[in-house]
Amino acid sequence: MFILDDLLIGLPAKGLVNLFEKIYQMAQAELTDEAKIKEELLRSQTLYEIDQITEEEYQKIEAVLLERLTMAREAKSDYVTSESS
């Protein structure tokens, strides 16, 4: 009976947990990808230069992206430090 319970209840729940963990990891990778952040910075700068966004909008976007870049670099540094320990 316990084996049947595990098959009917346990396995689907474990599968969902694994799925959510994978989604979380992918989202974290997207948020901390330095190349992607730099690309967004360049895009916003280009939009500003061709007058598609105002200076205030550009400054807000730039501040957010620079903060993300700093956090990404810190996360990478923390990961490297924990790997070498």
C-alpha positions in Angstrom: 0.0 0.0 0.0 2.8 2.4 0.8 4.5 1.8 -2.5 1.2 2.6 -4.3 0.8 5.8 -2.2 4.4 6.8 -3.2 3.6 6.2 -6.8 0.3 8.1 -6.9 1.2 11.0 -4.6 4.9 11.2 -4.0 6.3 11.0 -7.6 4.0 13.8 -9.1 4.8 16.1 -6.2 8.6 15.4 -6.6 8.3 16.1 -10.3 6.6 19.5 -9.6 9.2 20.4 -7.1 12.0 19.6 -9.6 10.2 21.6 -12.3 9.9 24.6 -10.0 13.5 24.4 -9.0 14.6 24.3 -12.7 12.4 27.3 -13.5 14.0 29.2 -10.5 17.5 28.3 -11.7 16.7 29.4 -15.2 15.3 32.7 -14.0 18.3 33.3 -11.8 20.6 32.6 -14.7 18.7 35.1 -16.9 18.8 37.8 -14.2 22.5 37.3 -13.5 23.8 37.0 -17.1 26.3 39.8 -17.4 26.2 39.7 -21.2 22.4 40.1 -21.3 22.6 43.0 -18.8 25.3 44.7 -20.9 23.2 44.2 -24.0 20.2 45.9 -22.3 22.4 48.8 -21.2 23.6 49.2 -24.8 20.0 49.0 -26.1 18.8 51.7 -23.7 21.7 53.9 -24.5 20.9 53.6 -28.2 17.2 54.4 -27.6 18.3 57.5 -25.7 20.7 58.6 -28.4 18.0 58.3 -31.1 15.5 60.2 -28.8 13.2 57.2 -28.3 13.4 57.7 -24.5 14.0 60.7 -22.3 17.1 61.3 -20.3 15.2 60.6 -17.1 13.9 57.3 -18.4 17.4 56.4 -19.5 18.8 57.2 -16.1 16.2 55.1 -14.4 16.9 52.1 -16.7 20.6 52.6 -16.4 20.4 52.6 -12.5 18.4 49.4 -12.4 20.7 47.6 -14.9 23.9 48.7 -13.2 22.5 47.5 -9.9 21.6 44.1 -11.5 25.2 44.0 -13.0 26.7 44.6 -9.6 24.5 41.9 -8.0 25.4 39.5 -10.8 29.1 40.1 -10.3 28.8 39.7 -6.5 26.8 36.4 -7.0 29.5 35.1 -9.4 32.2 36.1 -6.9 30.4 34.4 -4.0 29.9 31.3 -6.1 33.6 31.1 -7.1 34.6 31.7 -3.4 32.2 28.9 -2.2 33.5 26.5 -4.9 37.1 27.0 -3.9 36.4 26.4 -0.2 
